[in-house]
């Protein structure tokens, strides 16, 4: 499971609505689906400095799985 930051609103498989900007915990298959639909960004790197936090709550771009910054 990984945390991803939503770029747009999304309703999960259990019917729970999530708002754009919210961070959610998803499995790899769901992450791939969300990336394909453009609901999460796939490759937006946070700061190039590996010591800079770019995860949930960060003011920089998301650098989660699939990102060039990770």
Protein Blocks (a to p, Z undefined) as FASTA:
>chain_A
ZZdddfbdcddfkopacdehiacdddfklmmmmmmnopacchiacdfblkbccbehiabd
cfbehiakZZ
